[in-house]
Amino acid sequence: MTKRGGINVKIRYFCVVFLLFIFSVFFIISTRGESKAKESASMKYNTYEEFEKSVGGFPYAAPETKKAHIINNYSKLSLGMTKQQVYDILGKPDVETEILPKFKFERPKSRGWEWTYYIYKTDDWGQNLKYDREVNIFYDISGKTDWIVAYNIENLQELGGPKNEVVYMGTFDIENGKLKRKRSGNN
């Protein structure tokens, strides 16, 4: 009976140690994910209304340091990057917009996100295609860049393009079979 009792004690001891090991591994894994989740949650991005309020009026011109940083680091961007990778390169966007389908019957299906970095903005009414200078980064539903475009900024090449099957509500419209940027007042 003592041998059998000794085996039971060893088995119990092994089970306790094994369970402690498993819990430790899960705790380490969960705290890693938790810190990334906290980091992502702390990266709150402005809506257009919040950006407009923060700049205090138009025309808006980005500080020279921000302008230089965006223009000098634009070439580091590529298709397929995550939001975190873009954030690490360009910093916090001025505005984040969720891209929703144009047609109401398709909602609330998100199509992705758009980040906007303003260099110069003439007024608060949509986008002035002639004078506004900005960088727009579009993310697909998986959170990866699928279109990177700079408006009215010399020597910055467009990467990717809008998906043919996606019509972005309030951002693009179809004109002569092509997606064209449209001003927000013309929705």
Steps between C-alpha positions, in 0.01 A plus 500: 500500500786742567637442147165566349453806722849619396408469134180695558697777671747513210218509245323774694826696531566462125143610415528811720836596349371435149187709558708785645720486193199512266344792690833687490528456125142619444555796734814607310324466165192687617697791648692541174176530310358725773785748469454513121126551549568782749745654253242485220226636724720791602545590133175691464469678169309818432179524307487783248292704745764458772775600256303807391448605861869445587636721218273791592418609146603495139710528299713244686870446437686221679809607696817477288638213712185291444494585129866402457453180702205383287661587167844357591356172631233443234740287296521250789133412457392195303189300428403236754621696805304494825371810677773460761773492235364817335465663842865418573606667175272805473360540850141561600266589213301821513178311422384138491181419311327166478410421141143381466321372190328766293168319497306494827375143453863379527563672832635463764767298318827687532725508192807621688648830619655815363772696677560859397811706568437866411786718378280789389119528506324805357162471670273271696287398203610167356820474302616776269665293226686802367656638819481255790816301564459173687604137526222242509560142603227245442479172690297199399278314745798300628676823600768490226578788265356457152526856368741777593463833324638853542294787359680807364837401646776475240709185455287275721383199299159341543505136612217258431154628424136469597349157469270480196220337696504754782327835475597713798212693653565871520854466371473386139243496227488333160556734208545364147565152638779615734503571869546874553559684825195700593442786737308413814237768431383316188384177664 
